[in-house]
Amino acid sequence: MNSRPDQVRHLPDVAFDAAALARPLDWVGMSNIALPLRVASANETITVPASVDVFVDLRDASARGIHMSRLYLELQHAFASEVVTPAGLRRVLQTLIETQGGLSTRARLVLRYEHLMLRPALASEHAGWKRYPVEIDASLIDGHLRLGLRFSVEYSSTCPASAALSRQLNAERFAEDFADTRPLSSAVHEWLASERGLAATPHAQRSRADMHVELRPAFDELPLVALVDATEQALGTPVQTAVKREDEQAFARLNAENLMFCEDAARRVAAALSADPRVERYDAQVSHFESLHAHDAVARVSGEGRG
């Protein structure tokens, strides 16, 4: 027999049962929740699909579990109307703690999405969209906001050793082909073997820099765009979007002007990250997916910001 609409149906809630092996838990929550996020990109705001993890601690050792559905429902509208900022993340984290009715004192959010940036071509009038994988790790512990930011940048790397060996072969070929020409200038031979003798190189191996920065939270905005721009400028050869012949030639010139081992690339990334006053600490890894070897060349570097 169905109950009348005005009757309140009692549903069992075993979450209030006593916990076996009672003890507090560091983090409890959900991972891979689908959410739209509003993020700042240059001078506009864009909405991107995101995958979100949410956690709170369970400080009451006798409680069997947290109010998980409250976390989920709170997240459904938490980022719907405002851009993700440090202040906004703090508010959401505090609200997540409050939904637990005293069971929790800490909260953590991990937001993963692909950030889109419109990038102009190097020489032509064209432009194209480029995506950057991003992860924001925000936690509120004892009233203190902790912010971590992960992002990646792809770029081209040309091996300095390979370039030097190529220049030597070009100089030797020149000496061979013009051996009967007199006078044959030794200065030309030396010039061909020098770095000036290679004004451009074909685009070489794709490479990637993976960065993790701990941010000082006393800023209004997340500095993602600024950090990406600084990293790409430091490396000198970020992968391109729209490319016409004049853009490809400009890219070849940039590759010749930025010959680098993975060690060189790591130092460039470190210099860019340490110069930003919003960075507390950084940890970066560069990977050169080599075209000569079947393995990758990798370098890691970490340090503190100078702010």
N, C-alpha and C positions, 0 to 999 in steps of 0.2 A: 504494500500500500504506500503510495507516494505521500510525502509530507506536504502540507500546505505551504504556499509561498511565504506566508508570514511567520512560519515556524523556523527557528534557527537550528540548523542541523549541527550536532556535535561531532567533530572529527577528531580522531585520536592523534596525539602528537607525542611520539616516542622520544623526541629530542629532549624532553624534560625528565626522562628516566635517568637514574643514577649511572654514572660512567664506570665501566669496569676498568681496572688498572688506572685509576684516576691520576692525572697529572696535567699540568699546563702544556699547551702546544705553541710552537714558535709561529707558525703560519697555517692558516686554513682558508680555503677559498676556491676559486674557479679559474680555469685557463682557457684561452682561445675563444673568448666571447666576441661575437661580431658586433661592431659598433661603427657608426659614422663619426668622424672627427673633423672639426673645423680648425684649420691650421693656417698660419700666416706664411705667405710666399711672396717675396718682394713687396709690391705695393697693393696686393690683393689678398683676399681670403678665399681658400678653396676647401671643399669638403672631400675627404678621402675615406675609403673603407679601411677599417683597422681591426686588428686582433688584440684583445685586451685580456690581461690576467689581473685578478683582484684577490687580495688576501688581507686578513686581519689575524691578530694573535688571539689565542684563547687562554686568558689568564686565570679563569676560574677552574681550578683543577677538578672540581666536582661536576661541572657542566659537561654534558655529553657532546654537545656540538654548538656551533654558532647559528645565527639566523641567516642562512645562505641566500634565501630568496630575497631578503631585504637588500643585500648587496647588489644582486642582479637588477632588481627593479630601480634602485637608486641610480645605477649606471645608465639605464636606458634614456634618461634625460639629462644626465650630468653635463655632457659636452654638446648638447644639441643647439644651444643658442649663443655660445661664446667660444672664442678662439682659445686653444690650449696655451696657458701661460703658467708661470710658477705660482702666482697668487691663486689662480683658478684650481690648480692641482692641490694646493694646500686646503682650499675650501672643500673640495670633493673628498679628500682623504679624511678630514675632520668629520664630515657628515657620515662617512662610512663607519667610522668608529662609533659615532652616536647611535647609529641604527642598531647596534648590538646590545643596547640597554645595560651597559656595565660589564659585559663579558670581555670586552677588548679594550686595549689601550694604544695599539699601533695599527697602522694600515699601510698597504703597499699596492701600487698600480704599475703595471708594465704595459705600455702602449706600443704596438708595432704597426707600421704602415710604410707605404712608399710615397715619398715626397716628390712632387712634380715641380720642375723649374724650367722656364722657357729660356733657352740659351741661344744667343746670336751666333751666326756663322763667323768664321775668322776673317773672311775677306768679302764675301758676297752679301747681298741684302737679305738673305734668308735667315730663318730661325727654326728651332725645333724643341720639342719637349724632351726633358731628360729626367729619369727617375732615380731616386736615391733611397735605398733601404734605411729606415730609421727605427730606433727603439728608444723610448723614454722610460726610465726606471725611476719612479718617484715613491718615496716613503715618508711617513710622518711618525717619528719616534721620540717620545718624551717632549712633544711640542716642537721638535726641530725637523725642518723639511730637508730631505736629502734628495738631490737630483742627479741622475746619471743620464748621459746621452750617448748612444751608439749610432754611427753612420759610416757609410762607405763611399769611396770615390774611386772611379776607374780612370786609368790614364795609360799612356803609351810609354814604354821605356826602351831605349836603344843602348846596348852594352858599349861602354867606352873602349873596352879591349877589342871587341869586334870591329868597331869603327876605326881604331888605330891600325889594326891588321889590314883592313880594307884599303885605307889610305896608302899603306906601304905597297900593296899590290898595284894600286893605280900609279904610284910613282915609278915602280919598276917597269910597268907596261909602257909608260911614257918614255923611259930611257931606252927600252927595247925598240919601240916603233920609230924613234927619232935618233937612233944611234948614228946614222949616216949624215945627220944634219949638223953642220958646223957654222958658227959655234953653238954648242949645246949648253945652255946656262945651268949651272949647278943650283942656282937660286930657284929656278923653276922646279927642279926635282925636290928640293927641300920644302918649297911651298906646298907642293902636292902631298907631301908626307906629313904636313902639319895640320892642325885642326882647321886652319883657314882654308885648306884644300878640299874640305868637304862642307859645302854650304847647306846641304840638305841631305836627309837620309829617308829612304822609303819607310812608311810607318811600320813599326816593329811589333814587339810582343805586347799584348794587352796585360796590364798590371792592375793591382787593386790595393788601396790603403783602407784598412779597417780601424776606425778610431773609437775609443771609449773615453769620455771625459766626465769627470765629476765637476759639477757646476756650483759656483757660489749662487745661492738662491736670491740674493738681494738685487735682482734685476727684473724689469717689467716683462721682458720677452725672452723666449728661448732663442739662443743665438745660432740656430741651425744654419740658416742661410749665410750668415757672416762666416761661420767656421768652414762651411763647404767652399765658399768663395776664396777664403784665405788659403785653404789647403790646395785647391786647384791652381791658384796663382803661384804658390810655392813650388809645386811640381812642374808647372809649365806646359804640360802636355795632356790635359784632360781629354778623354774621348769626346768626339764631336757628335752633333746631331745632323743638321742639314749640311751637305757637302757638295759643292760644285768644284770644277777643276782648280779655280783660284784658291778655294779653301783647302783643298788637298795639298797644293803646293805650299801654302802658308803653314800647314801642319808639318810638312816635311822639313821646313826651315826650323820650326820649333823643336822638332826631334833632334836635329843636329846641334842646336844651341843648348840642349838639355840632356846631354849624354849622362847616364847615371847607372851605377850599380844599385842594388837594393839598399846597401848601406848609405849611399848618397840620398836616396829617396827618403829613408827613415829620418835622416837628419833634417831634411827640408820640412817634413811633416812636423817634427818636434819643434822646430823654430816657429812654425805658424801657430801651433796650438799653445805654446808657452807664452806667446805674445798677447793673447786675448785676456783682458782683465777679468772676464767672467769664468775662466777656467781655474779650478782649484788644483786638480791633478789630471793627468792624461796617460793613456796606455795605447800605443798604436802598433799595428803590424802591417808591413808592406809585403806583398807577394808578387813576384815577377814570374809569370807563367811562361817559362822559357820556350823558345823555338829551337834552340840548340840541343838542350837536354830533355829527357823525359820526366825530370823532376822540376820542382819550383825552387827559386831562390827567395829566401825569407829573411826579414830583419825585424826585430822588435825594439821599441824604445819607450821609456816611461819617464815621467818627471812632473814638476809642479809648475803652475802658472806663475807669472811675475806680478800679478795684481796685488 
